[in-house]
Amino acid sequence: MEKYKIDEVAKECGLTKRTLRYYEEIGLLPPPERSDGGIRLYTREHIERLKRLINARDVLGFSLQELQTYIGISEQLDSYRQGYRQTEDQGEKLKKLLEIEPVVGNQLRLINEKLMKMIEIRDEVEQFHLRVQQAIARESGEGQ
């Protein structure tokens, strides 16, 4: 498995080394293994997790606290998925699905709340934009 130094990870993800260490400190990123010299050695899984975090932060506008909740739910889903795939028993599969359904619902609720807030903000900006356009038309017409 290929290992990456903090500089490489920071560059690939567009983050600072300080941010990477902070994400590790608050539990958003699991601690990487370290070399004998104490250098952090990240894996591809760390990088993929960081990219999911960045997407949730940038696209959905999640705060750090919301990111922690989001990642917690994502990890829970991964765990359920693995358990589901590893069992052949239909009763067990149904049990896993019944366990995962509220977790997926919770994640969907979190995303929908953000989406509703974004729609509200967009509507406010649209209204303001319309008023500006109307004022421009009014001022242009009055000046002639």
DSSP file (Angstrom, degrees, kcal/mol; ACC not computed):
  #  RESIDUE AA STRUCTURE BP1 BP2  ACC     N-H-->O    O-->H-N    N-H-->O    O-->H-N    TCO  KAPPA ALPHA  PHI   PSI    X-CA   Y-CA   Z-CA
    1    1 A M              0   0    0      0, 0.0     2,-0.2     0, 0.0     0, 0.0   0.000 360.0 360.0 360.0 130.2    0.0    0.0    0.0
    2    2 A E        -     0   0    0      1,-0.0    42,-0.4     2,-0.0     2,-0.3  -0.455 360.0-151.5 -74.2 141.6    1.4    3.3   -1.0
    3    3 A K        -     0   0    0     -2,-0.2     2,-0.4    40,-0.1    40,-0.2  -0.873   5.2-155.8-114.5 146.7    2.0    5.9    1.7
    4    4 A Y  B     -A   42   0A   0     38,-2.6    38,-3.3    -2,-0.3     2,-0.1  -0.962  12.9-128.9-126.2 139.2    1.9    9.7    1.3
    5    5 A K     >  -     0   0    0     -2,-0.4     4,-2.1    36,-0.2     3,-0.4  -0.410  34.7-103.8 -80.1 162.4    3.6   12.4    3.3
    6    6 A I  H  > S+     0   0    0     34,-0.5     4,-2.8     1,-0.2     5,-0.2   0.838 120.1  56.5 -58.0 -36.7    1.7   15.3    4.7
    7    7 A D  H  > S+     0   0    0      1,-0.2     4,-2.2     2,-0.2    -1,-0.2   0.913 108.6  47.2 -61.3 -42.8    3.0   17.7    1.9
    8    8 A E  H  > S+     0   0    0     -3,-0.4     4,-2.5     2,-0.2    -2,-0.2   0.904 114.1  46.4 -66.3 -42.0    1.7   15.4   -0.8
    9    9 A V  H  X S+     0   0    0     -4,-2.1     4,-2.4     2,-0.2     6,-0.3   0.925 111.8  50.9 -67.0 -44.7   -1.7   15.0    0.8
   10   10 A A  H  X>S+     0   0    0     -4,-2.8     5,-1.9    -5,-0.2     4,-1.2   0.918 113.0  46.3 -59.1 -44.3   -2.1   18.7    1.4
   11   11 A K  H  <5S+     0   0    0     -4,-2.2     3,-0.4    -5,-0.2    -2,-0.2   0.935 113.3  47.7 -65.4 -47.0   -1.2   19.5   -2.2
   12   12 A E  H  <5S+     0   0    0     -4,-2.5    -1,-0.2     1,-0.2    -2,-0.2   0.861 119.7  39.0 -63.6 -35.7   -3.5   16.9   -3.7
   13   13 A C  H  <5S-     0   0    0     -4,-2.4    -1,-0.2    -5,-0.2    -2,-0.2   0.552 106.6-121.5 -93.9  -8.3   -6.4   17.9   -1.5
   14   14 A G  T  <5S+     0   0    0     -4,-1.2     2,-0.3    -3,-0.4    -3,-0.2   0.827  71.5 122.2  72.3  30.6   -5.8   21.7   -1.6
   15   15 A L      < -     0   0    0     -5,-1.9    -1,-0.3    -6,-0.3     2,-0.2  -0.745  63.5-108.8-117.4 166.4   -5.5   22.0    2.2
   16   16 A T     >  -     0   0    0     -2,-0.3     4,-2.0     1,-0.1     5,-0.1  -0.581  26.5-117.7 -89.4 160.3   -2.8   23.2    4.4
   17   17 A K  H  > S+     0   0    0      1,-0.2     4,-2.4    -2,-0.2     5,-0.2   0.880 117.8  56.7 -61.6 -36.9   -0.7   20.9    6.6
   18   18 A R  H  > S+     0   0    0      1,-0.2     4,-2.4     2,-0.2    -1,-0.2   0.909 105.3  50.0 -61.2 -42.7   -2.1   22.8    9.6
   19   19 A T  H  > S+     0   0    0      2,-0.2     4,-3.0     1,-0.2     5,-0.2   0.910 109.0  52.2 -62.9 -42.4   -5.6   21.9    8.5
   20   20 A L  H  X S+     0   0    0     -4,-2.0     4,-1.9     1,-0.2    -2,-0.2   0.927 111.4  46.2 -59.6 -45.0   -4.7   18.3    8.0
   21   21 A R  H  X S+     0   0    0     -4,-2.4     4,-2.4     1,-0.2    -1,-0.2   0.887 113.3  50.1 -65.1 -37.8   -3.3   18.1   11.6
   22   22 A Y  H  X S+     0   0    0     -4,-2.4     4,-2.4     2,-0.2     6,-0.2   0.921 108.1  51.7 -67.3 -44.1   -6.3   19.9   12.9
   23   23 A Y  H  <>S+     0   0    0     -4,-3.0     5,-2.0     1,-0.2     6,-1.6   0.881 112.1  48.1 -58.9 -37.5   -8.7   17.6   11.2
   24   24 A E  H ><5S+     0   0    0     -4,-1.9     3,-0.9    -5,-0.2    -1,-0.2   0.925 109.6  52.8 -66.3 -44.4   -6.8   14.7   12.8
   25   25 A E  H 3<5S+     0   0    0     -4,-2.4    -2,-0.2     1,-0.2    -1,-0.2   0.867 112.5  43.1 -60.5 -39.8   -6.9   16.4   16.2
   26   26 A I  T 3<5S-     0   0    0     -4,-2.4    -1,-0.2    -5,-0.1    -2,-0.2   0.429 118.9-107.1 -92.1   2.5  -10.7   16.9   16.2
   27   27 A G  T < 5S+     0   0    0     -3,-0.9    -3,-0.2    -4,-0.4    -4,-0.1   0.541  87.8 116.7  91.2   6.8  -11.4   13.4   14.8
   28   28 A L  S   <S+     0   0    0     -5,-2.0    -4,-0.2    -6,-0.2    -5,-0.1   0.795  83.4  36.7 -74.3 -26.6  -12.4   14.2   11.2
   29   29 A L  S    S-     0   0    0     -6,-1.6    -2,-0.3    -9,-0.1    -1,-0.2  -0.991  90.8-122.0-127.5 125.7   -9.4   12.3   10.0
   30   30 A P        -     0   0    0      0, 0.0    -5,-0.1     0, 0.0    -6,-0.1  -0.377  43.0 -94.1 -64.9 144.9   -8.1    9.1   11.6
   31   31 A P        -     0   0    0      0, 0.0     2,-0.1     0, 0.0     3,-0.1  -0.356  42.3-132.0 -60.1 132.1   -4.5    9.4   12.7
   32   32 A P        -     0   0    0      0, 0.0    10,-0.2     0, 0.0     2,-0.0  -0.371  27.7 -95.3 -77.7 164.1   -2.1    8.1   10.0
   33   33 A E  E     -B   41   0B   0      8,-0.9     8,-3.0     7,-0.1     2,-0.4  -0.345  43.2-132.1 -70.6 164.7    0.7    5.7   10.9
   34   34 A R  E     -B   40   0B   0      6,-0.2     6,-0.2    -3,-0.1    -1,-0.0  -0.905   6.7-122.0-123.7 150.3    4.0    7.3   11.5
   35   35 A S    >   -     0   0    0      4,-2.4     3,-2.0    -2,-0.4     6,-0.0  -0.222  43.5 -93.4 -75.1 174.6    7.5    6.5   10.2
   36   36 A D  T 3  S+     0   0    0      1,-0.3    -1,-0.1     2,-0.1    -2,-0.0   0.813 130.4  53.7 -59.5 -29.2   10.3    5.7   12.6
   37   37 A G  T 3  S-     0   0    0      2,-0.1    -1,-0.3     1,-0.0    -2,-0.0   0.389 123.8-105.2 -87.1   3.5   11.2    9.4   12.5
   38   38 A G    <   +     0   0    0     -3,-2.0     2,-0.3     1,-0.3    -2,-0.1   0.564  68.7 149.7  87.1   8.4    7.6   10.4   13.4
   39   39 A I        -     0   0    0      1,-0.1    -4,-2.4   -34,-0.0    -1,-0.3  -0.598  51.8-114.2 -78.5 133.0    6.6   11.5    9.9
   40   40 A R  E     -B   34   0B   0     -2,-0.3     2,-0.5    -6,-0.2   -34,-0.5  -0.451  27.6-160.9 -66.3 134.9    2.9   11.1    9.2
   41   41 A L  E     -B   33   0B   0     -8,-3.0    -8,-0.9    -2,-0.2   -36,-0.2  -0.916   9.8-164.7-124.0 103.4    2.3    8.5    6.5
   42   42 A Y  B     -A    4   0A   0    -38,-3.3   -38,-2.6    -2,-0.5     2,-0.2  -0.461   5.8-143.1 -87.8 157.2   -1.2    8.8    4.9
   43   43 A T     >  -     0   0    0    -40,-0.2     4,-1.6    -2,-0.1     3,-0.3  -0.610  33.2-100.4-109.3 173.5   -2.9    6.2    2.7
   44   44 A R  H  > S+     0   0    0    -42,-0.4     4,-2.7     1,-0.2     5,-0.2   0.839 123.4  60.7 -60.8 -33.9   -5.2    6.6   -0.3
   45   45 A E  H  > S+     0   0    0      1,-0.2     4,-2.3     2,-0.2    -1,-0.2   0.887 102.0  51.4 -62.9 -39.1   -8.1    6.0    2.1
   46   46 A H  H  > S+     0   0    0     -3,-0.3     4,-2.4     2,-0.2    -1,-0.2   0.928 111.2  48.0 -60.6 -44.6   -7.1    9.2    4.1
   47   47 A I  H  X S+     0   0    0     -4,-1.6     4,-2.2     2,-0.2    -2,-0.2   0.914 111.5  49.1 -64.9 -43.5   -7.0   11.1    0.8
   48   48 A E  H  X S+     0   0    0     -4,-2.7     4,-2.0     2,-0.2    -1,-0.2   0.895 111.3  50.3 -63.7 -39.9  -10.4    9.8   -0.3
   49   49 A R  H  X S+     0   0    0     -4,-2.3     4,-2.4     2,-0.2    -2,-0.2   0.917 109.5  51.1 -63.4 -43.3  -11.9   10.7    3.1
   50   50 A L  H  X S+     0   0    0     -4,-2.4     4,-2.8     1,-0.2    -2,-0.2   0.897 108.0  52.3 -61.1 -40.4  -10.5   14.2    2.9
   51   51 A K  H  X S+     0   0    0     -4,-2.2     4,-2.3     2,-0.2    -1,-0.2   0.887 109.0  49.6 -64.9 -38.1  -12.0   14.7   -0.5
   52   52 A R  H  X S+     0   0    0     -4,-2.0     4,-2.5     2,-0.2    -2,-0.2   0.908 111.9  49.5 -64.3 -41.0  -15.4   13.6    0.8
   53   53 A L  H  X S+     0   0    0     -4,-2.4     4,-2.7     2,-0.2    -2,-0.2   0.925 110.4  49.5 -61.8 -45.3  -15.0   16.1    3.7
   54   54 A I  H  X S+     0   0    0     -4,-2.8     4,-3.4     2,-0.2     5,-0.4   0.911 111.3  49.5 -63.0 -42.7  -14.0   18.9    1.3
   55   55 A N  H  X>S+     0   0    0     -4,-2.3     4,-2.7     2,-0.2     5,-1.0   0.934 112.5  46.9 -61.2 -45.8  -17.0   18.2   -0.9
   56   56 A A  H  X5S+     0   0    0     -4,-2.5     6,-1.7     3,-0.2     4,-0.6   0.894 117.0  44.7 -63.4 -39.0  -19.4   18.2    2.1
   57   57 A R  H  X5S+     0   0    0     -4,-2.7     4,-0.5     4,-0.2    -2,-0.2   0.945 123.9  32.3 -68.8 -49.0  -17.7   21.4    3.4
   58   58 A D  H  <5S+     0   0    0     -4,-3.4    -3,-0.2    -5,-0.2    -2,-0.2   0.921 127.5  34.6 -80.0 -45.7  -17.7   23.2    0.0
   59   59 A V  H  <5S+     0   0    0     -4,-2.7    -3,-0.2    -5,-0.4    -2,-0.1   0.919 131.5  29.2 -78.4 -44.3  -20.7   21.9   -1.8
   60   60 A L  H  <<S-     0   0    0     -5,-1.0    -3,-0.2    -4,-0.6    -2,-0.2   0.578  99.4-127.6 -94.8 -10.2  -23.1   21.5    1.2
   61   61 A G     <  +     0   0    0     -4,-0.5    -4,-0.2    -6,-0.3    -3,-0.2   0.826  41.6 178.4  70.9  30.5  -21.6   24.3    3.3
   62   62 A F        -     0   0    0     -6,-1.7    -1,-0.2    -9,-0.1     2,-0.1  -0.422  22.7-134.9 -70.5 139.3  -21.1   22.0    6.4
   63   63 A S     >  -     0   0    0     -2,-0.1     4,-2.6     1,-0.1     5,-0.2  -0.306  34.8 -97.2 -76.8 172.8  -19.6   23.5    9.5
   64   64 A L  H  > S+     0   0    0      1,-0.2     4,-2.1     2,-0.2     5,-0.1   0.906 127.6  50.5 -61.3 -40.2  -16.9   21.4   11.3
   65   65 A Q  H  > S+     0   0    0      1,-0.2     4,-1.9     2,-0.2    -1,-0.2   0.917 111.6  47.4 -64.0 -42.6  -19.5   20.1   13.7
   66   66 A E  H  > S+     0   0    0      1,-0.2     4,-3.0     2,-0.2    -1,-0.2   0.862 108.9  55.4 -66.8 -34.8  -21.7   19.1   10.8
   67   67 A L  H  X S+     0   0    0     -4,-2.6     4,-3.0     2,-0.2     5,-0.3   0.905 105.7  51.9 -62.3 -40.5  -18.8   17.5    9.1
   68   68 A Q  H  X S+     0   0    0     -4,-2.1     4,-2.2     2,-0.2    -2,-0.2   0.916 112.4  45.2 -62.3 -42.3  -18.2   15.4   12.2
   69   69 A T  H  X S+     0   0    0     -4,-1.9     4,-2.4     2,-0.2    -2,-0.2   0.935 113.8  50.0 -64.3 -46.3  -21.8   14.3   12.2
   70   70 A Y  H  X S+     0   0    0     -4,-3.0     4,-2.5     1,-0.2    -2,-0.2   0.919 112.7  45.8 -59.3 -46.8  -21.7   13.6    8.4
   71   71 A I  H  X S+     0   0    0     -4,-3.0     4,-2.7     2,-0.2     5,-0.2   0.896 110.3  54.5 -66.2 -39.8  -18.5   11.5    8.7
   72   72 A G  H  X S+     0   0    0     -4,-2.2     4,-2.0    -5,-0.3    -1,-0.2   0.922 111.2  45.2 -58.3 -44.2  -19.9    9.6   11.7
   73   73 A I  H  X S+     0   0    0     -4,-2.4     4,-2.6     2,-0.2    -2,-0.2   0.911 111.5  52.8 -66.0 -42.5  -22.9    8.7    9.6
   74   74 A S  H  X S+     0   0    0     -4,-2.5     4,-2.4     1,-0.2    -2,-0.2   0.899 109.7  48.6 -60.2 -41.2  -20.8    7.8    6.6
   75   75 A E  H  X S+     0   0    0     -4,-2.7     4,-2.3     2,-0.2    -1,-0.2   0.896 110.3  51.5 -66.3 -39.2  -18.7    5.5    8.8
   76   76 A Q  H  X S+     0   0    0     -4,-2.0     4,-2.5    -5,-0.2    -2,-0.2   0.922 110.2  49.4 -61.9 -43.5  -21.8    3.9   10.2
   77   77 A L  H  X S+     0   0    0     -4,-2.6     4,-2.8     1,-0.2    -2,-0.2   0.909 109.3  51.4 -62.4 -42.7  -23.1    3.3    6.6
   78   78 A D  H  X S+     0   0    0     -4,-2.4     4,-2.3     1,-0.2    -1,-0.2   0.908 110.3  49.8 -60.2 -41.9  -19.8    1.7    5.6
   79   79 A S  H  X S+     0   0    0     -4,-2.3     4,-2.2     2,-0.2    -2,-0.2   0.926 112.3  46.4 -63.4 -45.9  -19.9   -0.6    8.5
   80   80 A Y  H  X S+     0   0    0     -4,-2.5     4,-2.6     1,-0.2    -2,-0.2   0.903 110.6  53.8 -62.9 -41.1  -23.5   -1.6    7.7
   81   81 A R  H  X S+     0   0    0     -4,-2.8     4,-2.5     1,-0.2    -2,-0.2   0.921 109.1  47.9 -60.0 -44.7  -22.7   -2.1    4.1
   82   82 A Q  H  X S+     0   0    0     -4,-2.3     4,-1.8     1,-0.2    -1,-0.2   0.928 112.5  48.8 -62.9 -44.6  -19.8   -4.4    4.9
   83   83 A G  H  X S+     0   0    0     -4,-2.2     4,-0.7     1,-0.2    -2,-0.2   0.890 111.5  50.3 -61.8 -39.5  -22.0   -6.4    7.3
   84   84 A Y  H >< S+     0   0    0     -4,-2.6     3,-0.8     1,-0.2    -1,-0.2   0.925 111.7  46.9 -64.6 -45.4  -24.7   -6.7    4.7
   85   85 A R  H 3< S+     0   0    0     -4,-2.5    -1,-0.2     1,-0.2    -2,-0.2   0.799 108.9  55.6 -68.2 -28.5  -22.3   -7.9    2.0
   86   86 A Q  H 3< S+     0   0    0     -4,-1.8     2,-0.4    -5,-0.2    -1,-0.2   0.619  95.7  77.3 -83.3 -12.2  -20.7  -10.5    4.3
   87   87 A T    <<  -     0   0    0     -3,-0.8     0, 0.0    -4,-0.7     0, 0.0  -0.786  48.2-176.0-103.8 144.6  -23.9  -12.3    5.2
   88   88 A E        +     0   0    0     -2,-0.4     2,-0.3     5,-0.0    -1,-0.1   0.608  55.6 105.8-103.6 -20.4  -25.8  -14.8    3.1
   89   89 A D     >  -     0   0    0      1,-0.1     4,-2.5     2,-0.1     5,-0.2  -0.464  63.1-147.9 -68.9 124.7  -28.7  -15.3    5.5
   90   90 A Q  H  > S+     0   0    0     -2,-0.3     4,-2.4     1,-0.2     5,-0.2   0.870  98.4  52.9 -62.7 -38.3  -31.8  -13.5    4.2
   91   91 A G  H  > S+     0   0    0      2,-0.2     4,-2.1     1,-0.2    -1,-0.2   0.899 110.9  46.9 -63.8 -40.6  -33.1  -12.8    7.7
   92   92 A E  H  > S+     0   0    0      2,-0.2     4,-2.6     1,-0.2    -2,-0.2   0.890 110.1  53.3 -66.8 -40.5  -29.7  -11.2    8.6
   93   93 A K  H  X S+     0   0    0     -4,-2.5     4,-2.4     2,-0.2    -2,-0.2   0.922 109.7  48.1 -60.8 -44.1  -29.8   -9.2    5.4
   94   94 A L  H  X S+     0   0    0     -4,-2.4     4,-2.6     2,-0.2    -1,-0.2   0.911 110.3  52.2 -62.8 -42.0  -33.2   -7.8    6.3
   95   95 A K  H  X S+     0   0    0     -4,-2.1     4,-1.7     1,-0.2    -2,-0.2   0.925 110.0  48.4 -59.4 -45.1  -32.0   -7.0    9.8
   96   96 A K  H  X S+     0   0    0     -4,-2.6     4,-2.4     1,-0.2    -1,-0.2   0.906 111.3  50.3 -62.1 -42.3  -29.0   -5.1    8.4
   97   97 A L  H  X S+     0   0    0     -4,-2.4     4,-2.1     1,-0.2    -1,-0.2   0.904 109.5  50.4 -63.8 -40.4  -31.3   -3.2    6.0
   98   98 A L  H  < S+     0   0    0     -4,-2.6    -1,-0.2     1,-0.2    -2,-0.2   0.821 112.5  48.2 -67.0 -30.2  -33.7   -2.2    8.8
   99   99 A E  H  X S+     0   0    0     -4,-1.7     4,-0.6    -5,-0.2    -2,-0.2   0.869 114.3  45.0 -74.3 -37.6  -30.7   -1.0   10.8
  100  100 A I  H  X S+     0   0    0     -4,-2.4     4,-2.6     1,-0.2     3,-0.3   0.795  95.7  75.7 -79.9 -27.9  -29.3    1.0    7.9
  101  101 A E  H  X S+     0   0    0     -4,-2.1     4,-2.5     1,-0.2    -1,-0.2   0.904  97.7  44.1 -55.1 -49.0  -32.5    2.7    6.8
  102  102 A P  H  > S+     0   0    0      0, 0.0     4,-2.1     0, 0.0    -1,-0.2   0.832 112.4  54.3 -67.4 -27.7  -32.7    5.2    9.7
  103  103 A V  H  X S+     0   0    0     -4,-0.6     4,-2.1    -3,-0.3    -2,-0.2   0.934 111.2  44.0 -68.3 -45.5  -29.0    6.0    9.3
  104  104 A V  H  X S+     0   0    0     -4,-2.6     4,-2.6     1,-0.2     5,-0.2   0.910 112.8  53.3 -63.7 -41.7  -29.5    6.8    5.6
  105  105 A G  H  X S+     0   0    0     -4,-2.5     4,-2.3    -5,-0.3    -2,-0.2   0.883 107.8  50.9 -59.9 -39.1  -32.6    8.7    6.4
  106  106 A N  H  X S+     0   0    0     -4,-2.1     4,-2.2     2,-0.2    -1,-0.2   0.901 110.5  48.2 -65.7 -41.8  -30.7   10.8    9.0
  107  107 A Q  H  X S+     0   0    0     -4,-2.1     4,-2.1     2,-0.2    -2,-0.2   0.907 111.9  49.8 -65.7 -40.9  -28.0   11.6    6.4
  108  108 A L  H  X S+     0   0    0     -4,-2.6     4,-2.8     2,-0.2    -2,-0.2   0.894 109.2  52.1 -63.7 -40.7  -30.6   12.6    3.9
  109  109 A R  H  X S+     0   0    0     -4,-2.3     4,-2.4     2,-0.2    -2,-0.2   0.914 108.2  51.5 -61.3 -43.7  -32.3   14.8    6.5
  110  110 A L  H  X S+     0   0    0     -4,-2.2     4,-1.6     1,-0.2    -2,-0.2   0.914 113.2  44.2 -59.8 -45.0  -29.0   16.6    7.2
  111  111 A I  H  X S+     0   0    0     -4,-2.1     4,-2.6     1,-0.2    -2,-0.2   0.901 111.9  52.8 -68.3 -41.5  -28.4   17.2    3.5
  112  112 A N  H  X S+     0   0    0     -4,-2.8     4,-2.5     1,-0.2    -2,-0.2   0.873 105.5  54.7 -63.5 -37.1  -32.0   18.4    2.9
  113  113 A E  H  X S+     0   0    0     -4,-2.4     4,-1.9     2,-0.2    -1,-0.2   0.928 110.9  45.5 -61.0 -44.4  -31.8   20.9    5.8
  114  114 A K  H  X S+     0   0    0     -4,-1.6     4,-2.4     1,-0.2    -2,-0.2   0.916 111.6  52.4 -63.4 -43.2  -28.7   22.4    4.1
  115  115 A L  H  X S+     0   0    0     -4,-2.6     4,-2.3     1,-0.2    -2,-0.2   0.901 107.5  51.3 -61.3 -42.0  -30.4   22.4    0.8
  116  116 A M  H  X S+     0   0    0     -4,-2.5     4,-2.3     1,-0.2    -1,-0.2   0.901 110.2  49.5 -63.1 -41.1  -33.5   24.2    2.2
  117  117 A K  H  X S+     0   0    0     -4,-1.9     4,-2.2     1,-0.2    -1,-0.2   0.902 110.5  50.6 -63.7 -40.4  -31.2   26.9    3.7
  118  118 A M  H  X S+     0   0    0     -4,-2.4     4,-2.6     1,-0.2    -2,-0.2   0.892 109.5  50.6 -64.8 -39.4  -29.4   27.3    0.4
  119  119 A I  H  X S+     0   0    0     -4,-2.3     4,-2.7     2,-0.2    -2,-0.2   0.905 109.0  51.8 -65.3 -41.6  -32.7   27.7   -1.5
  120  120 A E  H  X S+     0   0    0     -4,-2.3     4,-2.1     2,-0.2    -2,-0.2   0.930 112.0  45.8 -59.6 -45.9  -33.8   30.3    1.0
  121  121 A I  H  X S+     0   0    0     -4,-2.2     4,-2.4     1,-0.2    -2,-0.2   0.916 112.2  51.1 -64.3 -43.3  -30.6   32.3    0.5
  122  122 A R  H  X S+     0   0    0     -4,-2.6     4,-2.7     1,-0.2    -1,-0.2   0.914 109.1  51.2 -60.4 -42.4  -30.9   31.9   -3.3
  123  123 A D  H  X S+     0   0    0     -4,-2.7     4,-2.3     1,-0.2    -1,-0.2   0.899 109.5  50.2 -62.5 -40.6  -34.5   33.2   -3.2
  124  124 A E  H  X S+     0   0    0     -4,-2.1     4,-2.2     2,-0.2    -1,-0.2   0.920 112.4  46.5 -62.8 -43.8  -33.4   36.2   -1.2
  125  125 A V  H  X S+     0   0    0     -4,-2.4     4,-2.8     2,-0.2    -2,-0.2   0.894 110.7  53.1 -66.9 -39.7  -30.6   37.0   -3.7
  126  126 A E  H  X S+     0   0    0     -4,-2.7     4,-2.5     2,-0.2    -1,-0.2   0.919 109.5  48.8 -60.3 -43.5  -33.0   36.5   -6.6
  127  127 A Q  H  X S+     0   0    0     -4,-2.3     4,-2.2     2,-0.2    -2,-0.2   0.916 112.7  47.3 -62.8 -43.5  -35.4   39.0   -5.1
  128  128 A F  H  X S+     0   0    0     -4,-2.2     4,-2.4     2,-0.2    -2,-0.2   0.918 111.0  51.9 -63.2 -43.2  -32.7   41.5   -4.5
  129  129 A H  H  X S+     0   0    0     -4,-2.8     4,-2.6     1,-0.2    -2,-0.2   0.908 109.0  50.5 -59.9 -43.4  -31.4   41.0   -8.1
  130  130 A L  H  X S+     0   0    0     -4,-2.5     4,-2.4     1,-0.2    -1,-0.2   0.912 109.7  50.1 -61.9 -43.3  -34.9   41.6   -9.4
  131  131 A R  H  X S+     0   0    0     -4,-2.2     4,-2.3     2,-0.2    -1,-0.2   0.890 110.6  50.1 -63.2 -39.2  -35.2   44.8   -7.4
  132  132 A V  H  X S+     0   0    0     -4,-2.4     4,-2.6     2,-0.2    -2,-0.2   0.932 110.6  49.2 -64.5 -45.3  -31.8   46.0   -8.7
  133  133 A Q  H  X S+     0   0    0     -4,-2.6     4,-2.3     1,-0.2    -2,-0.2   0.904 111.6  49.3 -60.8 -40.9  -32.8   45.3  -12.3
  134  134 A Q  H  X S+     0   0    0     -4,-2.4     4,-2.4     2,-0.2    -1,-0.2   0.893 110.8  49.9 -65.0 -39.7  -36.1   47.2  -11.8
  135  135 A A  H  X S+     0   0    0     -4,-2.3     4,-3.0     2,-0.2     5,-0.2   0.892 109.8  51.4 -66.5 -39.3  -34.2   50.1  -10.3
  136  136 A I  H  X S+     0   0    0     -4,-2.6     4,-2.7     2,-0.2     5,-0.2   0.934 111.2  47.5 -61.6 -45.4  -31.8   50.1  -13.3
  137  137 A A  H  X S+     0   0    0     -4,-2.3     4,-2.1     2,-0.2    -2,-0.2   0.903 113.7  48.2 -63.2 -41.0  -34.7   50.1  -15.7
  138  138 A R  H  X S+     0   0    0     -4,-2.4     4,-2.0     2,-0.2    -2,-0.2   0.939 114.3  44.9 -63.8 -48.0  -36.4   52.9  -13.8
  139  139 A E  H  X S+     0   0    0     -4,-3.0     4,-1.6     1,-0.2    -2,-0.2   0.872 113.0  51.3 -66.3 -37.7  -33.3   55.1  -13.6
  140  140 A S  H  < S+     0   0    0     -4,-2.7     4,-0.3    -5,-0.2    -1,-0.2   0.896 112.4  46.4 -66.3 -39.5  -32.5   54.4  -17.3
  141  141 A G  H >< S+     0   0    0     -4,-2.1     3,-0.7    -5,-0.2    -2,-0.2   0.841 111.8  50.4 -71.7 -34.3  -36.0   55.5  -18.3
  142  142 A E  H 3< S+     0   0    0     -4,-2.0    -1,-0.2     1,-0.2    -2,-0.2   0.801 103.5  59.8 -75.0 -29.7  -36.0   58.6  -16.1
  143  143 A G  T 3<        0   0    0     -4,-1.6    -1,-0.2     1,-0.2    -2,-0.2   0.591 360.0 360.0 -76.3  -8.8  -32.6   59.8  -17.4
  144  144 A Q    <         0   0    0     -3,-0.7    -1,-0.2    -4,-0.3    -2,-0.2   0.468 360.0 360.0-100.8 360.0  -33.9   60.0  -21.0
